[in-house]
């Protein structure tokens, strides 16, 4: 059961953006948009990675609400047991609730270790290896998409995709459509509650799951999502400089690839 929360605030106790008054309507709009897109593409299904976090839980649920088939994939790589248990629970919930969902878990740990071994001395940078985990998952999603004529659905939110660029280029940033990329994290949390996502997922501290030391997104960014939202939406608060720093640093991810023109 989802715990009841004060609807005037986010889970982390900071005022919501108040851009959205009706989450049922929002859910319906996103589902219709996804259906329109896949119909126009002449493809057969949605392919979504499920990490155990709120973003992928919401996106996979939205995909499942459509009338199209969904392949939901858990892809652990040396995954923290708590993160993995949430991913497994969500996959079970999806496949139990929706008849159009095929849930699979593909353990990529051996694939990752083989890659690291084959590169020998060229695979020592921890940040590069963290991004490799994300890119192996992207390759797996597109293998399934190619196999079953599907489209890969992105799970990034507005702060990650357009604020701080907190994603892996050609990893979790390598997708076909982005259903929640115009939603702030607090709005994703609220949408998750509306959709019936497990309260443990709604309340878990956000993490990209790419590190062995259990670091959270806030640990890496130096600011919470609610603080970053305030900086993005109003240009105020304690995270303004953090937002500027990461937006500048990751601009190469968020803008079109520079092209020399004659």
Secondary structure, DSSP 8 states (H G I E B T S, - for coil): ------TTB-TTSSB-----S-HHHHHHHHHHHHHHHHHHHT--EEEEE--SSHHHHHHHHHHHHSSSEEEEEE--SS--HHHHHHHHHHHHHHHHH-TTEEEEE---HHHHHHHHHHHGGG---HHHHHHHHHHHHHHHHHHHHHHHTEEEEE---HIIIIII--S-TTTTT--SEETTTTS-HHHHHHHHHHHT--HHHHHS-------TT---HHHHHSS-HHHHHHHHHHS-STTHHHHHHHHHHTHHHHS-------
